[in-house]
Amino acid sequence: MTPPRALVLTLPERGHLHPLLGPAAALERSGLQVTWSTSADVRGLLAELGVTRVRLPAGVGAPPAALRGRALSETIADPQALRGWIRALLVDAPRPLVEPFRALIRELRPAVVAIDPMVYAGAIAAELEGVPWVGWSTSLNPVVPPGLRSELLSTVTALDPERHRLLEAYGLRARFRVSDVLSPWGTAVFTTEALVGPADDPTVHLVGPSRRPLGGGPLPVLPPPGEPLVYASFGSQAWHQPRRFEKLIEAARGLGIALVAAMGELAEGFRARGLPPGIQCEPFVDQPAVLERADLVVTHGGANSVMEALTAGVPLLLSPLCNDQPHDLAFIERSGAGRGIDLDVASVDEIRGALRELLADGPERAAAARIAASYRAHDGAEGAAALARSAIGTSRGSTAP
């Protein structure tokens, strides 16, 4: 007999795939057969992550090159282009995917669909096929407090009429929180009150961090215990930040500390120039494993990187680039687990000073340890899987609140 099935629908980037690995594995352990689908063909990447049961919606191809590296950095630097990217993702992209996702749901007949809440087409398709769906959020969007201001919030507020018309065209209504569509069956967020405070929406569940297995990439040579180690990464998409990395390397050299920088395709060029002692530049690394040894993380503030750093109890120095990253900085500063800096304008001396202060046993390290203790007490993978299981066999009608 075929076991009951679950379908996971998400965006085709590491920051959206990694947090969902744990919940999907938890569903498998509980007896469900899990199939993954993404809005672009990343079967090779999924295979690297240990995911082999993948079905793509008809007609999708490889992810656009414009969504990574130098091209993405240029988009981020252009406010109009950045707003256009968000509009394309949230308004233009869903409609062509609705029918292919519906066909996939009819073929697989899952008992539940778990979606990254930015995949609006998945919510629409599940509703139209009468299958319960839950959100597994890859951001902190569902708990962003009213009154917070950011470029992303301004953009999605301007898009609200079009987002609602999109769902209304299929006879549905929806509630949005920043970029996420909220499920009436519930949305899991991979954090705890220790970072974000209590959720103000009864359908939003703070389930704790989603831990993924170690071994998801190369492990650099790490310094011996007692030698300070800084880990720097600006994500799997927006890694093309050469000037930021140059400043960090110079700042670290002045402190005599070890630095591991995950910098995508920039790594080869930095190595060719010659690196100071203790500095390693890698395309990418086994991030959770490095974080287990790191004393400080320098990051753009992507939700997955923030979650994994806090899971390891490591304080953060955040320099947001775009989208929800300023929200993550706001949560980090409010919790005391780190601070912000604009690496694009800060001098090397200013960066060096921030590194020195955050490497000390100060209040940021204590706050990060407090959040890590809360994270250890909550298994986000099991919590998100339990939310999905609780939706099986239930009916809530449409996405009306």
N, C-alpha and C positions, 0 to 999 in steps of 0.2 A: 504494500500500500504506500502511495506517495505521501510523505508527511505534509502537513499544512505549510503553505508558502508565505513568505514575506518579500516585498519588493522595496528596495532602497533606491531612491532617486536623488541625485545630488549634482552639484556643479563639478566640472572636470579639472579641479586644481588641488594640489596637495593639502592646502589649508582647509579645504572643504571635505576631502576624502579622509584624512588622518583621524579627525575626531569621531567619525562614524564607524571606524574599523572595530572598536571595542563593542559598541552596541550590537552591531551585526553579528559579531562572534558570540555574544551573549544569547542572541536569538537562536543561533545555530545550536548552542549547548542546551537550550531548552526544548529542542525538538523541531524547530521550524527550518525549512529549507530557504535560504536567503539568496535572492538574485539581485545583482546590482545593475543599475542603468544610469547613464550620464548623458548630458546634453552635447557631448562631443566624444570622439573615439579616443579614449585613453586606456584601452585594454592592456597595452604594454605596461603602463604605470601601475594599473591595478594588479597585474600579475606580479610585479616587483613587490607589491604590498601583501601578496598572498591571497588575492581575490581572483578566483578563476571562473566563478559562475556569473557571467556578465551577458546581458542582452541589451543591445543598443536599439534605440528607436530608429525607425526607417529614415534614411536620408541624411543622417549626421556624418560629419567628417572630422578631421583632426581639429584641435583647438586653433583658433587664429593666432598667427605669430604676433599680432599686435597686442596680445594680452600678456606679454612677458618681456623681460629684458629691456633693452634700450627703447624699443617702441613703446612699451608701457610707461617707462619713465618719462618719455616725451608727452604722453597723454596726461599723466599725472600733473605735469608742470603747466598744462594748458587748461585753465578752469572750464572753458567752453567744451573742449574735447572730453574732459572728465565727466561733465554733466551728460554729454552725449553717450558716453560709455554706459553710465548708469541707466539712462533711458532705454538704450538698446537692450540691456539685460532684463529690465523689469517690465517694459511695455512692449517692445518689438519682438523679442525672442519667444515669449510664451506661446503666442497663438499658433505658429507653425508646428509646435511640439505637442499640442493637445491631442490631435488625432493619432499620431504615432504612439504616444504614451497610452491612449485608450486601447489601441490595438494590442499593445504589450500586456496591459492588464487583462484584457479579454483572453489572451492566449495563456497567460500564466495562472490566472484566477487566484491571486494572492488573498490570504485572509486579512491582511493589513498592508498598507503602504506607509513607509517612513520616508519623509522628504526633508531635504534641506529646505527651510521655509522661504528661500529665495527662488526656488523652482516652482513658480506659480502654476506652470502647466501641469505639474504633477498633482497639485491639489485639485485643479479643475478636472483633470482626467479621472482621478479617484472618485470625486463627487459624482460625476456623470455616470460612472460605472457602478455606483452604489457600494463602493468599498471604503471602509473606515480608514482614515489617514491621520497620522500624528506628525508633529514637527520635531526634528532633531536639529536644533539650531547650531550652526557653526560660528556663531558670534554671540555677543551679549545684547543684541538688539532688543529681545523681548523684555529686558529689564532696564533699558535706558530711561532715566527719570524724565518726567515732564519738566520743561524749562531749560534743558540742556540745549546748547546752540552749537551747530557745526555746519560745514558746507554740505555734508551728506543729508542732514536733516532738512536743510533748505531745499535741496534738490528733490527729495522724495515728497516733501510737502507740495511742491509745485506739480509733481506727477500724480498726486492723489486722485484728481478727477479721472485721469486716463486709467489708472490702476483699477478704480472701482468700475469704470465702464467695461474694462476687459472682462471682469468676472460677471458683471451683469449681463453681458452678451450671451453668457451660457446659463443664465437664470440663477446665478449665485450672488450672494453677498459675502463680504469678507471684512475682517478687522486686520489692520496692518500695524506693526510696531517697527518703525524705521523701515528697513528693507524687507522685513519678514512678514509673511502672512501667517496669522495665528490660527491654529486648528481648534475647533470646538471639542475635539477629543483630547487635546492637550499638546503642549510644546515643551520639550525638555531643553534645559539650558545647562551647559556643563560648567557649573560653578556652585558656590554656596553663599549663604548670607554673610560669611566672613569677608567676602570681597564686595558684594553688591547690595547687601541689606536684603530685607524681605521683598519678595515679589508682590507687586500691587495688583496682579491679575490672577484669579483663581485657576485659570487654565494653563498658567505658566508654572513649570515645576523645576526647581533648582535641584538637580540630581547629583551634583558633584562632578569631578573631572573625568574625562574619558581617557583612560590610559591605554596606550598602544604598546605592543611588545618591543623590547629592545632588538636591535639588529636590522633596523630599517634603513641603513646606509653605512658608509665607511666610518670607522672610528679613528680619528687622528691620534697621534702620540700625545698623551696628556702628561702634564708635569707631575712630579711626585707630590704627595700630600703635604700641605703646608705652604706650597708656592702658590700665590694668588693666580687664579685663572679667570679671564674674561672671555665670554662667548658672545660673538656679534653676528647677527643675521638680519637681513631686511626682507626675508620671506622668499618663497619659491617662485613668485612672479616678479616682484619689484626689486630684484637683486642688483640691477644695474645702477649702482650708486657709487661710482669710483671715487669721487671727492670725499664722501663720507668715510669710506674705508681708508683712504689716504690719511685723513686726520686722525682716525682711531689708531692706526698703526704708529703714527708719530707720537701720539699721546701715550700709548702703551710703552713705547721705547723709552720715553722719558721717565717712566715709573719703574722700569725693570721688571715688568710682570709678563706672564704668558698670555697670549691672545690667540684664540681660534676664531677665524672669520670664515663663515660660509657665504660665498659670494657668486655662486653660479658660474657663468662663463668668464667672469672677470679673473678667476683664480689663476689661470695659466699666465696671463699677462703680468700679474703681480709677482708670481714666482720668478718669471724671467728677469725681472728687475733686480732680484736679490732681496731677501727679507732679513730684518734684524733678528738676532737670536731670540728664541722664545715665541716668534710670530709664525703662525701657520695659516695659510690661505687654501681653502678647499672649495670645490664646486658645491658640494653639500655633504652633510655628515649625519650620523645617527644622533639626532638632536636630543632625544630623551637621555641617551647614555652620556653625552657630553654634559648635559645639565646636572646629572647626578654628581659630577665633579666640579662644576663651575661655581665661582663665588659671586659673579655678577653677569647679568645678561644685558646687552645693548641691542635694542630691537626697534622696529617700526611700530610695534604694538599690535600686530596681527593677533586675533583672538586665540588661535591655536598655540602660538608661541608664548603668549601671556599665560595661558592655562598650563602649559607644560613647565614653564619656569616656576610658577607658583606651586605646582605639584611637587617640585623638587625643593621648594623653600628658598629659592634664589631671588634676591631683590633685582629690580629692573631699572634701567635707564632708557626711557622711551623717547623716540623722535618720530612722531607720526608722519606719514606720507599722504594718506588720503582716506576717504570713506569712513569706516567705523573706528579707525585707529584713534582719533581724538577722544572718542567715548571711552575706550579702554584706558587711555591715559587718565581720564577723569576718575575712573574707578580706582586705578592704582594710586593716584595722589590722595584720594579721599581715604583709602584704606591705610595709607602710610607705607606701602610695600615698595615704593620707588618714587622716582621723580621724572620730570620731563626736561628735554633740552632740544633746541633746534640745531641739529648737527650741520645744517646747511649754512648757518650764519655764525655759529659759535667758533671761537678761536681754538687752536690746539691747546693753549694754556687753560682755557675754560673747560674743555673736555677732560683734560688731565685732572683738573681739580675735582670735577664731578666723579670721575673714576676713583680717585683717591678717597673721597668722602664715602662713596657707596661700598667700597671694599672694606671699610672699617666695620667694627661691630656696633653699628649705630641703630637708630630706631627703625630704619627701613628693613634691616636684616631681621630684627625682632618681629616686625609686622609680617614679613614674608613667611617666617617660621610659624606664626600664629595661623595664617591662612593655610599653610601646608598641613598643619595638624587637623584643621577642619576638612581639608581635601582627603586626608588619609581615612577619615571616618565615613566617607561617602564614596560609593562606587558608581560613578556616573554611567558607565557602560551598562551595568545591571539595572540602574534606575531608568535609563532610556528604553532598554529592552522591556522592562516591566510595563512602562507606559504603553508601548506598542501592543504588548499582549493583552492589556486591559481593554483595548479598543476592539479586539476581535469579537465578532458576533454582535456588536452593538450598532445602533443606528441613531444618528443625531440630525437627520435631514440635511439641510444645506449648511453652508458656513456662516449662516446668520448667527449673531451672538445670542 
